[in-house]
Amino acid sequence: MKKEEANENNETIKKVEKKADKKKLKKEKKKEQKRLKKEKRKKSKAWKIFKIILILLLIALIIFAGIFAYRFVKNGGGLQGFLATAMGHDENTLKDLDKIYFLLVGISGYEEDYKLADTIMLCSYDPKVQKASILSIPRDTYVGKNKKKASASYKINAVYRNGENIDGMIEAIEDITDIQIDNYLIVDTDALVQIVDAIGGVEFNVPIDMKYDDVTQDLHIDLKAGYQKLNGEQAEWLVRFRHNNDGSTYPTEYGDNDIGRMRTQREFITATLQQTLKPENLVHLTKVAEIAFNNITTNMTFQTIKDYIPYAVSFSTENLQTNTLPGTPELANGVWIYTVDKKETAKVVEELFADEEIPEEVDGQNTINTNTISGNTSENTNENKKELKIEVLNGTGKSSNLTKVTQILKQNGYNVVKTGNTNSTTKTQIINRTNQSSKTTKELKEILEVGTTSEKSNNSNVDYTIILGKDYE
């Protein structure tokens, strides 16, 4: 009996415990549900906050993209527009940029602490009209007062004295050209070597066979004439070459000795610029900038460089004018010097560096006189001729040809608005840029008595570009 009662009590206890466990489990379950609901509410609230932040960020991004796109278009679009916008420029930045002048000095030498000024160039760049000019200064240019007492120390490259007197060199060139030079860049030849290699070489037409050895400088030049791809080392040979081991040098018609050397340097710089600015080479600009930073000494501030870079990358070498300081090599007091022709220098400086009038704009577009009325091309009256804008570029190498053609065109009633020098060319070209009548083109050809004619886009803000070739004599 007692055993049965004990069993019943155990059963009762078990039932009570089981019931208590269920209550406890139910309570814990409710507690867990409450916790989960609370967490869910927190997550829901956090997600709502995240969505609000995301929407705000998207709105900000859209606004920024809209502003960037607007400025991108206003800054000219393309790579120029992208770089200008990325650097914080607006449509007024270009308007406020002045034409910049700088002296470019290329130095070379086998001793680190003693390098000579091998290349001296006065350069200008006007971003508003996208024009640039280079005037080569022969390194033997005499800057002394008395040729009877001439010595090597009065040559322009000696004034430089291994970078210790760049101000003296600038002052001497300012006296010669009457141009104020506020900026300079001193470039080690190593920079040219590295840049050429960085862009995969430069295609160039080497004008003559070049064979020269100088054991003291460990310099051994060996190039064959002809169109070829030059690597960095070969580029250095090209720009440093003056004469062969046997004393022969550039032919007279090309420009002998230093004149030929400077012409080659200018043409190679032009070719390097053309190939560096090719779309496929723009990926190397960071490397090029790094090389320049490590090998160039300049007084130009980062702000100045930053302002000009976006427009410089859009520069076309078709708008580059080059020439050499006019003068004559002569022997004075037993020293070979280069004597400047002051009268001819004034003409060349005017041709290269004269400021150009910026075309007026209407609704952001350059106004172009197409000389058409109601779809019909007007006749060539003297009044209409005066409205035409003619650009004459001299590729003959003789400044007198440029003067002569300019005068002839003006005498025939034409308006010559731009003149300058360009790379040497064989054939005279008459380029119709604004769809002028064939009658006008024919008349221009008859006035010049030579020239091939063509039509191209208006990238010079003129109606005609005339490029004088060596066939104009």
Disulfide bonds with the S-S distance in Angstrom:
none
